[in-house]
């Protein structure tokens, strides 16, 4: 298939639009709450990978999120996730982050501990449906650009030149 920028651009725009729509339909904390949860999730995965070389399946990772002993082992007071660090990392205003975090704490999706913001007991129930939707959207995007020349464009000389120009 011929490398095709327009196919990548269109499929990317559709992915972002569908993600936004899915977040608003699936989660009750809005898109900024979604970004905050993504940062909390990535912090958990980063801490886990940093202190534990085992790679886990989807189910095992969700199981570890519920395991307070495991979380105590991987989190430390250094590099803890706070409302302020989330605001700084995401660019979301501090008060918005504070409000969204308080909402998620009330719902027991996350909790605030001396070692920072962490997942709480309702995390899996709250987040799993969204995670499935993300996988479906990503799969569809990859499938589309694999079939329509988009993947070839991403690996093309034109794309590499553009990446290096604006890198």
ABEGO torsion letter per residue (X at the ends): XBBBAAAAAAAAAAAAAAAAAAAAAABAAEAAAAAAAAAAAAAAAAAAAAABABBBBAAAAAAAAABAAAAAAABBABGBBBAAAAAAAAGBBAAAAAAAAAAAAAAGABBBBAAEBBBBAAAAAAAAAAAAAAAAAAAAAAAAAAAAGAAAAAABAAAAAAAAAAX
